[in-house]
Amino acid sequence: HGALSRDGRCIPKLVYPFSYFVVVSTRSMASKTQVGFVGLGNMGNPMAKNLLKHGYPVIATDVFPESCKELQELGAQILDNPAEVADKADRIITMLPSSPNVIDVYTGPNGILKKVKKGSLLIDSSTIDPSVSKEMAAAAEKMGAVFMDAPVSGGVGAASSGKLTFMVGGVEEEFTAAKELLSCMGANVVYCGQVGTGQAAKICNNMLLAIGMIGTSEAMNLGIRLGLDPKLLAKILNMSSGRCWSSDTYNPVPGVMEGVPSGNNYQGGFGTQLMAKDLGLAQNTATNTKTPVPLGSLAHQIYRMMCARGYASKDFSSVFQFLREEEGQ
């Protein structure tokens, strides 16, 4: 008998020395070793839960101890700080709100790099400035560890159902090891290139998302003012060339769709404050690369104004409500 190669050819068994089987079996057994997780917020919590569901022992920490309770009840080990996590696990995922948080969690006094083991794989799923990802990768490399940026798209719903999209930047040889873990939490894991390119893809996506959401809100509001029923208008848009994710999956008008933040007073979802932050990242990178982004700039200003007017913690689709208020309704 023979074994089939990747391209379907038959290879005699003798081609494989005994050591081949030993290496493969130990690697698959080792694959369920402990995974560290830092940052158990709206996204990190369901992501870590999916690792547990796939049989990975999780060692976690969060700056807010109350965020750890649910995961601890599900069997995760909770430690005091990121350095302790790095002492116990050689594969760590971080999911944090912004660049300063990432810098602190990796390079701070109780940071991962204080106790990181040589050969550790560090995957950061936060959305941050690509230049910060590059800095963290360089700092990790000095300690003999590998850092990859792997920001996500899909929001809290996709985080819960394990259907996130991961955009991964880093050393290509490490992508397979990263994908093994990320596939437990996402439906799509895409290699983008060197460190920072995952962030670049995410920033571009979110800039387009913000512009699309504002455009959808403006169109829906105008149609309503012209006497159209919002559900009917949404239906027409979604069978026409104006259709987009904001109109057909995440409609910003209350009552048009079920199971989205607009149907729940814009609670949950992706906060306006976070969208303003991501648009700020897009703005910074556009300035640094001398790239014209006039609509991205305007979207950034609109979301910043919303933050100043009490919308910071509401979902970013609340831009529809903001526009209605602007017109005095």
KEZA-82492 format. One line per field, with one value per residue: x, y, z of N, C-alpha, C in turn; residue in three letters. Coordinates in steps of 0.02 Angstrom, whole numbers, plus 32768, in hexadecimal, padded with zeros to 4 digits. Layout:
N
nX: X|...
nY: Y|...
nZ: Z|...
caX: X|...
caY: Y|...
caZ: Z|...
cX: X|...
cY: Y|...
cZ: Z|...
type: ALA|...
This chain:
329
nX: 802A|8011|8028|7FC4|8002|8004|7FDD|7F97|7FDC|801B|8080|8100|80FD|8179|81BC|81A6|81FA|81FE|8208|81C0|8138|813B|815C|80EC|8081|80A2|809C|8013|7FDD|8016|7FD9|7F68|7F94|7FA5|7F5B|7F79|7F16|7EF8|7E95|7DF4|7D7B|7CE8|7D02|7D71|7D47|7CDE|7D31|7D97|7D47|7D24|7D9F|7DAA|7D3B|7D6C|7DC2|7E3A|7EA2|7E8E|7EEA|7ED2|7EC8|7E8E|7E80|7E14|7DD5|7D51|7D2C|7D60|7D1B|7CB2|7CF7|7D4C|7CF3|7CD4|7D43|7DBF|7E66|7E8C|7EFC|7F65|7FA6|7FE8|8071|8079|8027|8074|80DC|80A7|806C|8093|8057|7FFE|7F6F|7F3A|7EBE|7E92|7E60|7EA5|7F3B|7F93|7F6E|7F99|8024|8041|8018|8070|80F4|80F8|8113|80DB|80D3|80BE|813B|8193|819C|819B|81A9|822F|8214|818B|80E4|8094|7FFC|7FA7|7F08|7ECE|7E94|7F02|7F80|7FE0|806A|8085|806E|80DD|8144|812D|8144|81CC|81FF|81D6|821E|829F|829C|8297|821C|8186|8121|8080|800A|7F5B|7ED6|7E20|7D85|7CD4|7C93|7C39|7BD6|7C09|7C7B|7C47|7C09|7C74|7C9C|7CF1|7D57|7E02|7E8C|7F2C|7FD0|8080|810F|8116|8130|8100|8079|8025|8026|7FE9|7F6E|7F33|7F06|7EB8|7E54|7DFB|7DB0|7D84|7D3A|7D7B|7E25|7E9F|7F38|7F98|8016|80B2|80D6|805E|8012|7F9A|7F57|7F50|7EF6|7E83|7E6C|7E4F|7DDA|7D83|7D7D|7D38|7CC3|7C8F|7C77|7C19|7BB2|7B8C|7B61|7AF6|7AA1|7A84|7A41|79D3|7994|7974|791B|78B3|7888|7854|77E1|77E5|77CC|7836|785B|7836|7885|7905|78FE|78F6|7971|79C5|79B3|79E9|7A6A|7AA0|7AB0|7B00|7B68|7B41|7ABF|7A7D|7A9B|7AB0|7A57|7A3D|79C5|7949|78DB|78DB|7928|793D|799B|7A0B|7A72|7A29|79A8|79A2|79AE|7A2C|7A89|7B14|7B76|7BE9|7C41|7C2C|7C98|7D04|7D00|7D1E|7DA1|7DE0|7DCF|7E1F|7E9B|7E9E|7EA5|7F21|7F7A|7F5E|7F8A|8013|8037|801A|7F9B|7F04|7E6E|7DE2|7D57|7D68|7DA5|7D3D|7CDF|7D23|7D20|7C95|7C78|7CC6|7C86|7C0D|7C36|7C4F|7BD0|7B8A|7B7C|7BE0|7BE7|7B85|7B50|7BA5|7B4C|7AF1|7B03|7A9D|7A34|7A75|7A7E|79F6|79DA|7A29|79E1|797E|7916
nY: 7FC4|8074|8126|81B7|8249|8300|8329|82BE|824F|81A7|8172|810A|80B8|80AF|8124|8177|818F|8143|81A8|8210|81F7|81FF|8286|82C8|8295|82C2|8349|835D|8336|8391|8400|841E|845F|84D9|8579|8624|86B5|875E|87E0|87EC|8824|8863|8822|87CD|8774|871B|86E3|86A1|8643|85F2|85B5|8565|8512|84CA|8477|84A9|84CC|8560|85EC|867F|8735|87D5|8886|88AE|8858|8824|8806|878C|8729|86D9|868B|8646|85F6|85A0|8554|858B|85BE|8642|86C8|8749|87AB|87DA|87B1|8740|86EA|86D7|8691|8616|85E9|85C6|85F1|867B|86E3|8788|8802|889C|8949|89B9|8A0A|8A3D|89E4|896A|897E|898A|890C|88B6|88EE|892C|893D|88C8|887D|880E|87F6|87F7|877A|8720|8686|863F|8627|8634|8652|86E3|872D|87B7|87F6|8871|8911|897C|89FE|89DC|89F5|89E5|895D|892F|895E|8912|8893|8899|88AB|8833|87D8|87EF|87AF|872F|8702|86F2|8769|878A|87EB|87E5|8820|882A|8812|8821|882C|8822|87BE|8763|8741|86F7|868C|8651|867A|86DB|8748|873E|87A6|8791|87C0|87A8|873A|86C8|8640|8622|8626|85B5|857B|85E3|85E6|856F|8587|85FC|85D1|8591|85F6|863F|864B|866F|867C|86E0|86F4|8784|87BD|8809|883A|88AA|88B7|8877|88CE|893B|890E|8900|8984|89C4|897F|89A8|8A31|8A39|89FB|8A58|8AC7|8A8D|8A71|8AF1|8B24|8ACA|8AEC|8B72|8B63|8B12|8B67|8BD5|8B98|8B73|8BF2|8C19|8BD3|8B48|8A9F|8A5E|89D3|89A6|89F7|89CC|8949|8961|89A3|8939|88E3|8925|898C|89D8|898A|8950|8912|8959|897A|8900|88A2|88DD|8944|89F1|8A2B|8A34|89AA|8977|8904|886A|8837|8888|8915|898F|896C|8963|89D7|8A00|89BB|8953|88FB|8952|89CF|8A82|8ACF|8A79|8A6C|8AF0|8AF2|8A94|8AD5|8B41|8B00|8ADC|8B5B|8B8A|8B2E|8B4A|8BCE|8BBA|8B71|8BC5|8BBD|8BE4|8BF0|8C26|8C09|8BAD|8BFF|8C59|8C01|8BDC|8C56|8C63|8BF4|8C15|8C89|8C50|8C06|8C6D|8C97|8C3F|8BC0|8B63|8AE0|8A9E|8A31|8A39|8A4A|8AA4|8B1C|8B3A|8B65|8BD4|8C27|8C40|8C89|8CF9|8D39|8D6D|8D1C
nZ: 8000|7FE7|800E|7FF3|7FA2|7FB1|7F31|7F06|7ED7|7EE6|7F6A|7FA0|8040|807D|8067|80D1|8163|8209|8268|8232|824E|82D8|82EE|82B3|8301|8381|836D|8351|83C9|841E|83F3|843B|84AB|8530|8516|851A|8545|8537|8566|8577|8541|84E9|8470|8487|84ED|84B5|8452|8498|84D7|846C|8452|84C3|84AB|8441|847E|84B1|853B|8594|85CB|861C|8626|865F|8669|86B0|8731|873D|86BD|86A7|86E8|86AD|864E|86A1|86E6|8681|8679|865F|868D|86F7|86FF|874C|86FD|8657|864C|86A0|865A|85E7|861E|8631|85B9|850D|849D|8477|8474|8457|8476|846C|8495|8457|840E|847B|84E4|84B1|84A8|8530|8562|8523|8534|85AF|8667|869F|862F|859F|8560|85C7|85FF|8599|853F|84E0|8433|843B|83FB|83D5|83C2|838B|838F|8397|8357|8319|82FE|826E|8279|8300|8310|82C8|831A|838E|835C|8340|83C2|83FC|83B0|83DB|8454|842E|8403|839D|834E|8311|82B3|82BA|829C|82A7|824B|824F|82C8|8369|835F|82FE|8343|83AD|836A|8330|82B2|8281|8217|81FF|81E6|81BB|81E4|81D4|81EF|816D|817B|81F8|81ED|81DE|825F|82A6|8266|828D|8310|82FD|82A8|82FA|8328|82C0|8219|81A7|8184|8155|8103|80FC|80E5|8114|81C2|8201|818F|81A0|81F6|819F|813D|818C|81B8|813F|811C|8185|8174|80FB|8124|8181|812E|80D9|8134|815D|80E2|80C5|8130|8112|8096|80BA|8116|80C5|806B|80C2|80EA|8072|806E|8060|8097|8115|811A|809C|804C|8073|8042|7FB8|7FA2|7FBF|7F57|7EF3|7EA4|7F0A|7F76|800D|8095|8106|80E6|80CB|812E|81A8|81C7|81EA|8214|828D|82A9|8228|8217|8272|8303|82FC|8333|831C|8333|83B9|8405|83DE|842D|845E|83E1|8375|83B9|83AB|83D7|83C4|833A|8317|8346|82F0|8276|828E|828E|8208|81D1|8202|81C4|8140|8137|8150|80E0|807C|803F|7FEE|8046|8043|8063|80CA|8128|8144|8178|81EB|8233|8246|8298|8306|8331|8356|83C5|841D|8433|8483|844E|8459|8496|8453|83CC|832C|82C4|82F0|82B6|8260|82B6|82EA|8278|8265|82D7|82BE|825D|82A4|82CE
caX: 8000|8035|8003|7FBA|8022|7FD6|7FC2|7F71|8006|8026|80C6|810A|8103|81BF|81D5|819F|821C|81D6|820A|818B|80FB|8146|8158|80A7|8054|80AF|8084|7FCB|7FCE|802D|7FB0|7F36|7FB3|7F87|7F5D|7F6E|7EE9|7EF9|7E61|7DB5|7D44|7CB0|7D1B|7D9F|7D23|7CC5|7D68|7DB7|7D17|7D29|7DDC|7D97|7D0E|7D94|7DEC|7E79|7EA2|7E9B|7F04|7EBE|7ECA|7E70|7E8B|7DD7|7DCB|7D0C|7D27|7D7D|7CF2|7C8E|7D27|7D66|7CBE|7CD6|7D7E|7DFF|7E8F|7E94|7F39|7F62|7FBF|8001|80B2|806C|800C|80AD|8105|8086|8056|80C0|802E|7FD4|7F46|7F27|7E85|7E92|7E3C|7ECA|7F84|7FB4|7F61|7FC4|8069|8047|8011|80AC|8135|80F2|8135|80C0|80C3|80CE|8182|81BB|81A6|818C|81D7|824B|81EC|8143|80BE|806A|7FCD|7F80|7ECC|7EB7|7E9C|7F30|7FA9|8010|80AF|808B|8077|8122|816D|8124|8165|8215|820D|81CD|8255|82DA|8294|8294|81D6|8169|80E4|8058|7FCC|7F23|7E96|7DE4|7D49|7C99|7C6F|7C2B|7BAF|7C37|7CA9|7C22|7BFB|7CB3|7C9D|7D18|7D8C|7E42|7EBB|7F69|8011|80B9|813A|80EA|813D|80DA|8032|8002|801E|7FB8|7F2D|7F17|7EE0|7E87|7E1D|7DCB|7D89|7D70|7D2A|7DAD|7E66|7EC0|7F7C|7F9C|805B|80DD|80B6|803F|7FE4|7F58|7F3B|7F42|7EB8|7E4C|7E5F|7E2E|7D95|7D59|7D71|7D02|7C87|7C74|7C5D|7BDD|7B7D|7B73|7B3B|7AB6|7A77|7A6D|7A10|7996|7974|7956|78E0|787D|786F|782E|77A3|77EC|77CF|787C|7865|7830|78C1|793D|78F4|7908|79BA|79E8|79AF|7A02|7AB3|7AB7|7AB4|7B40|7B61|7B1C|7A78|7A5B|7AAC|7AB9|7A34|7A3F|7984|7923|789F|78E3|7944|7942|79DC|7A42|7A6F|79F6|7969|79AA|79C6|7A74|7AB3|7B3E|7B96|7C2B|7C38|7C3F|7CDA|7D35|7D02|7D44|7DE8|7DF7|7DD3|7E5B|7ED4|7E9E|7EBB|7F6A|7F9E|7F54|7FB8|8058|8044|8003|7F63|7EC8|7E32|7DB2|7D1B|7D81|7DAF|7CFB|7CC2|7D47|7D05|7C50|7C79|7CE1|7C4F|7BDD|7C52|7C47|7B88|7B6A|7B73|7C1F|7BDF|7B52|7B6A|7BB6|7B12|7ACA|7B0C|7A59|7A13|7A9B|7A69|79B1|79DE|7A47|79B0|794D|78DD
caY: 8000|80B4|815E|81EB|8289|8338|832E|8282|8217|8173|8170|80CE|80C7|80B2|8168|8198|816D|813E|81E8|823C|81EC|8218|82D0|82DC|8285|82ED|838D|8361|8332|83D0|8437|8430|847A|8516|85B7|8660|86E6|879C|880F|87C7|8854|884D|87F5|879C|8742|86E4|86C3|8673|860D|85C4|858D|8532|84E3|849F|844C|84C7|84E9|85A7|8611|86C2|876E|8813|88BC|88AF|8813|880C|87EC|8748|86F9|86AA|865D|861C|85C4|8570|852A|85AD|85D2|868B|86E1|8790|87DA|87BB|8790|86FE|86C1|86C7|8661|85D5|85D5|85DE|860E|86AD|8710|87C5|8825|88D8|8980|89EC|8A05|8A42|89A7|8936|898E|897B|88C3|8894|8908|894B|891C|8884|886A|87CC|87EE|87F0|8733|86F8|864E|863E|85FF|8640|8672|8718|8744|87F1|8801|88B6|893C|89B1|8A1B|89AA|8A03|89C8|8915|8924|8969|88D8|885A|88A2|889F|87EB|87B5|87F6|877F|86EC|86F0|8708|8791|8793|8811|87C0|8841|8804|8833|87F7|8844|87F6|8784|8733|8728|86C4|8650|8637|8687|8717|8747|8755|87BF|8782|87D9|878D|870B|8698|85FC|8618|862F|8576|8574|8615|85D4|8538|85A6|862D|85AD|8580|8632|8661|8625|8682|8691|86F4|870E|87C4|87D1|8815|8857|88EB|88B6|8864|890D|8964|88F4|890F|89CC|89D3|8965|89CF|8A73|8A2E|89EB|8A96|8AEE|8A6A|8A79|8B37|8B28|8AA6|8B14|8BAD|8B4D|8AFC|8BA2|8BFC|8B73|8B79|8C37|8C1E|8BAD|8B00|8A74|8A49|898C|89A1|8A17|899E|8911|8979|89AE|88F9|88C0|8955|8996|89F9|8958|8946|88EE|8984|897B|88BF|8876|8904|8982|8A20|8A48|8A0A|8989|895A|88C1|884F|881C|88B8|8949|89C3|8953|895E|8A19|8A04|899C|891C|8907|8971|8A12|8ABE|8AE4|8A4D|8A7F|8B2F|8AE0|8A73|8B08|8B67|8AD9|8AE3|8B9F|8B8C|8B09|8B6F|8C08|8BA1|8B57|8BF9|8BA0|8C0B|8BCB|8C5A|8BEE|8B90|8C38|8C72|8BCD|8BE3|8C91|8C55|8BC7|8C3A|8CB4|8C24|8BF6|8CA9|8CA4|8C0B|8B81|8B3D|8A99|8A7F|8A11|8A6B|8A56|8ADB|8B58|8B4A|8B8D|8C12|8C50|8C55|8CBF|8D33|8D5D|8D88|8CEF
caZ: 8000|7FE8|802A|7FC0|7FAE|7FAA|7EED|7EF6|7EC0|7F19|7F81|7FCA|8087|8092|8061|8112|819B|8246|828B|8216|8273|831C|82EC|82A5|8338|83BB|835D|8359|8411|843D|83DB|846D|84E7|8549|84EE|8542|8528|855C|854F|8574|8537|84BF|843C|84A4|8514|848A|842E|84C8|84E2|8433|845C|84F5|848A|8415|84A8|84C7|857E|858E|8605|8607|8654|8647|8699|86DA|8748|8734|8678|86A5|870F|8682|8630|86D8|86F3|8649|8680|8651|86C7|86F6|871F|875E|86CB|861A|8657|86BC|8623|85BC|8643|862F|8575|84D8|8468|8499|844A|8479|8457|8496|8473|8431|840C|84BD|850A|8495|84BC|8577|856E|850A|854B|85F1|869F|86A6|85EA|8584|854E|8604|8610|855E|8532|849C|8404|8445|83C6|83F1|838E|83A3|8367|83A1|831C|832F|82C9|8255|8290|8344|8304|82B4|8356|83BB|833C|8349|8409|8408|838E|8407|848A|8410|83F7|835D|8355|82D3|82BC|829D|82AC|8291|8232|825B|8303|83A2|8347|82DE|8377|83D3|8341|8315|8269|8272|81E3|821A|81B4|81DF|81CB|81F9|81CC|814C|8195|8237|81E0|81EB|82A8|82BB|824A|82B6|8347|82E5|8288|832F|8338|8283|81DC|8175|819E|8117|810A|80D7|80D7|814D|81FD|81F4|8155|81BA|820D|8165|811F|81BA|81B8|80FF|8121|81B2|8156|80CA|814B|819D|80F6|80C3|8166|8159|80A3|80CE|815D|80ED|8064|80DD|8133|808E|8052|80F4|80E4|8033|8075|8055|80D2|811C|8109|8053|802F|807E|8014|7F75|7FA0|7FC3|7F17|7EC3|7EA4|7F47|7FAD|802E|80D5|8135|80D5|80CA|8167|81E6|81B7|8222|8224|82BD|8290|81E5|821F|82B6|8317|82F2|8367|8311|834F|8401|841A|83CD|8460|8446|83A0|836F|83D5|8386|83EE|83A3|82F3|8314|834F|82B3|8242|829F|8275|81BF|81C4|820F|8191|8101|813A|814B|809D|804D|801A|7FF8|805D|8057|8085|8108|8155|8158|81A4|822B|8255|825A|82D2|833F|8349|8378|8407|8447|843E|84AB|8429|845C|84A7|8428|838F|82F9|8297|830C|828C|8245|82EA|82ED|823F|8272|8309|829E|8236|82D3|82DA
cX: 802C|800B|7FFC|7FDF|7FEF|7FB6|7FA2|7F9A|8011|8070|80CE|8115|814B|81DD|81D6|81C6|81EF|81D1|81D4|814C|8100|813D|8110|807A|8062|8096|8039|7FB6|7FDE|7FFF|7F79|7F56|7F95|7F90|7F4F|7F3E|7EE8|7EC6|7E1F|7D79|7D0E|7CC5|7D45|7D7C|7D07|7CFC|7D8A|7D89|7D1B|7D69|7DCD|7D6B|7D34|7DC8|7E2F|7E73|7EB7|7EB4|7EF9|7EC9|7EA8|7E7A|7E4F|7DC8|7D85|7D02|7D3D|7D4E|7CD2|7CBD|7D42|7D33|7CBD|7D17|7DC1|7E24|7E9B|7ED2|7F36|7F78|7FDC|8044|80A8|8050|8046|80DB|80E9|8077|8087|809A|7FFC|7FAF|7F34|7EEF|7E77|7E76|7E67|7F16|7FA5|7FAA|7F90|800C|8073|8046|804E|80EC|8133|8113|811C|80AD|80DA|8119|81AF|81CC|819A|81C1|81F2|8220|81A1|8125|808D|803E|7FA3|7F45|7EAC|7EBB|7EC5|7F56|7FDB|8057|80BA|8092|80BF|8152|816A|8146|81B0|8228|8208|8208|8295|82D8|828E|824E|81BF|8127|80C2|801C|7F95|7EE1|7E5B|7DAF|7D0F|7C72|7C60|7C05|7BDC|7C69|7C87|7C19|7C3A|7CBA|7CC2|7D43|7DCB|7E6F|7F00|7FA7|8049|80E2|8110|80F2|8114|808E|800A|7FF4|7FE9|7F72|7F0B|7EEC|7EA8|7E4A|7DE8|7D9B|7D6E|7D63|7D5D|7DED|7E92|7F06|7F84|7FE3|8081|80B6|809B|800D|7F9E|7F33|7F26|7F00|7E7B|7E39|7E3A|7DE5|7D6A|7D4D|7D37|7CC0|7C66|7C55|7C1B|7BA3|7B60|7B49|7AF8|7A86|7A5B|7A36|79CE|7970|7952|7917|78A5|785E|7846|77F0|77A8|77EB|7816|7889|7864|786F|78FE|793A|790A|7954|79DF|79DF|79C9|7A4D|7ACD|7AC1|7AFB|7B33|7B37|7AD1|7A57|7A68|7AA8|7A94|7A2D|79FB|795E|78E5|78A5|78FB|7942|798A|7A17|7A3B|7A39|79B2|796A|79C8|7A12|7AA2|7ADA|7B5F|7BDB|7C25|7C51|7C86|7D11|7D3A|7D29|7D8F|7E05|7DFE|7E0E|7E9A|7ED9|7EB9|7F07|7F91|7F98|7F83|7FFF|8069|802E|7FCB|7F25|7E8D|7DFC|7D74|7D2E|7D8A|7D6D|7CD9|7CE2|7D2A|7CBE|7C4F|7C98|7CAC|7C1C|7BF6|7C48|7BFE|7B65|7B5F|7BAE|7C14|7BA8|7B73|7B74|7B7D|7AE4|7AD7|7AC9|7A34|7A34|7A85|7A22|79AF|79F8|7A14|7976|7911|78E7
cY: 803F|80E9|8192|822A|82C0|833C|82ED|8247|81E5|816F|8132|80E2|80D2|80F8|818A|8172|816E|8182|8218|8236|8206|8263|82E6|82D0|82B3|8333|8391|835B|8374|8409|844B|8447|84BF|8552|85F1|8690|8724|87CD|87EC|87F7|8837|881B|87BC|8764|870A|86C0|868F|8637|85DA|859A|8554|84FC|84B2|8476|8468|84DF|8532|85C4|865B|86F6|87A9|8847|88C4|8868|87F7|87EF|87A3|8713|86C4|8675|862C|85E4|858E|8547|854B|85BD|861D|86A0|872D|87C0|87B5|8797|8749|86CE|86A9|8693|861B|85BB|85EF|85F0|863C|86D8|874C|87E7|8863|8914|89AD|89E2|8A0B|8A04|896F|8940|897A|892F|889D|88AC|8929|8923|88D5|8867|8825|87C2|87EB|87A6|8704|86C1|8654|8610|8609|8661|86A3|8735|877C|87FE|8846|88DB|8979|89CD|89E6|89B6|89E7|897C|8905|892C|892C|889A|885D|8893|8855|87C3|87B7|87C2|8737|86D4|870B|872C|8795|87BF|87EB|87E1|881D|8832|8805|880A|880E|87B7|874E|8718|86F0|8684|8632|8643|86C7|870F|8763|876A|87BE|879D|87BC|875E|86D3|8651|85EE|8619|85EF|856C|85A5|8600|859D|8554|85D2|860C|8596|85BA|8656|8633|8633|8699|86A0|8710|874B|87D8|87DD|8835|889D|88E9|889F|88A3|8939|894F|8907|8959|89E1|89BC|8993|8A16|8A6D|8A21|8A2B|8AC1|8AD0|8A73|8AC0|8B3E|8B06|8ACE|8B51|8B9A|8B38|8B38|8BCC|8BDA|8B78|8BBF|8C42|8BF2|8B63|8ADB|8A59|8A00|8982|89BE|89E9|8963|8925|8983|896C|88CE|88EE|8960|89BA|89CA|8954|8924|8917|8986|8936|8892|889B|8947|89B1|8A3C|8A1A|89EB|8969|8912|88AB|8838|8848|88F1|897F|89AE|894F|899F|8A20|89EB|8962|892E|8926|89BB|8A4A|8AD5|8ABA|8A5D|8AC0|8B21|8AC2|8AA5|8B36|8B44|8ADF|8B28|8BA6|8B6A|8B2C|8BAB|8BF1|8B8A|8B88|8BE0|8BCB|8BDF|8BFE|8C40|8BCD|8BC6|8C52|8C41|8BD1|8C1E|8C84|8C28|8BE7|8C68|8C8B|8C12|8C31|8CB7|8C6A|8BC9|8B50|8AF2|8A77|8A60|8A46|8A78|8A8D|8B1D|8B6B|8B77|8BD2|8C41|8C6A|8C8E|8CFF|8D5C|8D77|8D5D|8CC8
cZ: 8000|8008|7FF3|7FD2|7FA5|7F65|7ED6|7EDD|7EF8|7F2A|7FAC|8013|809D|808E|80A6|8147|81D9|8269|8272|823F|82BA|831E|82E4|82E1|8374|83AD|8367|83A2|8433|842B|840D|84AF|84F5|851A|851D|851F|8554|853E|8544|8570|850B|8489|8459|84C8|84E9|8463|845A|84D5|84AA|8436|848D|84D5|845E|843C|84BD|850F|8578|85D0|85F3|863C|8634|867E|86C8|86F1|873B|86ED|8674|86C2|86E3|8665|8664|86E7|86BD|8649|8670|8692|86C2|871D|8726|8727|868E|8622|8671|8687|85F7|85DC|863B|85E8|8540|8498|8489|8466|8473|8452|8481|8470|8446|8436|8451|84E8|84F3|84AB|8506|8584|8556|852C|858F|8628|86AC|8662|85D6|8579|858B|8612|85D5|8554|84EA|8470|840C|8407|83E5|83BA|83AA|8374|8372|835E|8332|82F2|82B1|826D|82D7|833E|82F3|82EF|8384|839F|8346|8392|8419|83EB|83B9|843F|846F|8402|83B3|8369|8311|82E3|8298|82B1|828C|8274|8241|8299|8336|838D|832A|8311|839E|83AA|8322|82CA|8257|8233|8204|81E0|81D4|81BC|81F5|81CF|81AF|8167|81D4|822B|81EF|8235|82C1|82A4|8272|82EF|832E|82C5|82BB|833C|82FA|8248|81A6|8197|8161|8126|80DD|80C3|8117|8187|81EC|81BB|816A|81D1|81D2|8145|814A|81B8|8178|8101|814C|819A|8124|80EE|8166|8166|80DE|80F3|8165|811A|80A7|80FA|813A|80BB|8084|80F9|80FD|8074|8082|80F1|80A5|8034|806A|8098|80D9|8109|80BD|8033|8037|804D|7FCD|7F6F|7F9B|7F85|7EDF|7ECD|7EE1|7F81|7FCA|8071|8106|8125|80DC|8106|81A9|81E1|81F3|8239|8253|829C|824C|81E9|8268|82C3|8307|8325|835C|832C|839B|841D|8412|8405|8442|8404|83A5|8381|83A8|8397|83CC|8359|82EA|831A|830F|8279|824E|8287|8229|81AB|81CC|81D7|814D|80FE|812F|8104|8066|8020|8024|800D|8072|807B|80C7|813D|8170|8187|81E9|8253|826F|8298|8310|835C|8370|83BF|8438|8458|8461|8488|8432|8468|847E|83EB|8359|82C7|82B2|82E7|826B|8275|82EF|82B4|8248|82A3|82EB|8278|8262|82DF|831B
type: HIS|GLY|ALA|LEU|SER|ARG|ASP|GLY|ARG|CYS|ILE|PRO|LYS|LEU|VAL|TYR|PRO|PHE|SER|TYR|PHE|VAL|VAL|VAL|SER|THR|ARG|SER|MET|ALA|SER|LYS|THR|GLN|VAL|GLY|PHE|VAL|GLY|LEU|GLY|ASN|MET|GLY|ASN|PRO|MET|ALA|LYS|ASN|LEU|LEU|LYS|HIS|GLY|TYR|PRO|VAL|ILE|ALA|THR|ASP|VAL|PHE|PRO|GLU|SER|CYS|LYS|GLU|LEU|GLN|GLU|LEU|GLY|ALA|GLN|ILE|LEU|ASP|ASN|PRO|ALA|GLU|VAL|ALA|ASP|LYS|ALA|ASP|ARG|ILE|ILE|THR|MET|LEU|PRO|SER|SER|PRO|ASN|VAL|ILE|ASP|VAL|TYR|THR|GLY|PRO|ASN|GLY|ILE|LEU|LYS|LYS|VAL|LYS|LYS|GLY|SER|LEU|LEU|ILE|ASP|SER|SER|THR|ILE|ASP|PRO|SER|VAL|SER|LYS|GLU|MET|ALA|ALA|ALA|ALA|GLU|LYS|MET|GLY|ALA|VAL|PHE|MET|ASP|ALA|PRO|VAL|SER|GLY|GLY|VAL|GLY|ALA|ALA|SER|SER|GLY|LYS|LEU|THR|PHE|MET|VAL|GLY|GLY|VAL|GLU|GLU|GLU|PHE|THR|ALA|ALA|LYS|GLU|LEU|LEU|SER|CYS|MET|GLY|ALA|ASN|VAL|VAL|TYR|CYS|GLY|GLN|VAL|GLY|THR|GLY|GLN|ALA|ALA|LYS|ILE|CYS|ASN|ASN|MET|LEU|LEU|ALA|ILE|GLY|MET|ILE|GLY|THR|SER|GLU|ALA|MET|ASN|LEU|GLY|ILE|ARG|LEU|GLY|LEU|ASP|PRO|LYS|LEU|LEU|ALA|LYS|ILE|LEU|ASN|MET|SER|SER|GLY|ARG|CYS|TRP|SER|SER|ASP|THR|TYR|ASN|PRO|VAL|PRO|GLY|VAL|MET|GLU|GLY|VAL|PRO|SER|GLY|ASN|ASN|TYR|GLN|GLY|GLY|PHE|GLY|THR|GLN|LEU|MET|ALA|LYS|ASP|LEU|GLY|LEU|ALA|GLN|ASN|THR|ALA|THR|ASN|THR|LYS|THR|PRO|VAL|PRO|LEU|GLY|SER|LEU|ALA|HIS|GLN|ILE|TYR|ARG|MET|MET|CYS|ALA|ARG|GLY|TYR|ALA|SER|LYS|ASP|PHE|SER|SER|VAL|PHE|GLN|PHE|LEU|ARG|GLU|GLU|GLU|GLY|GLN
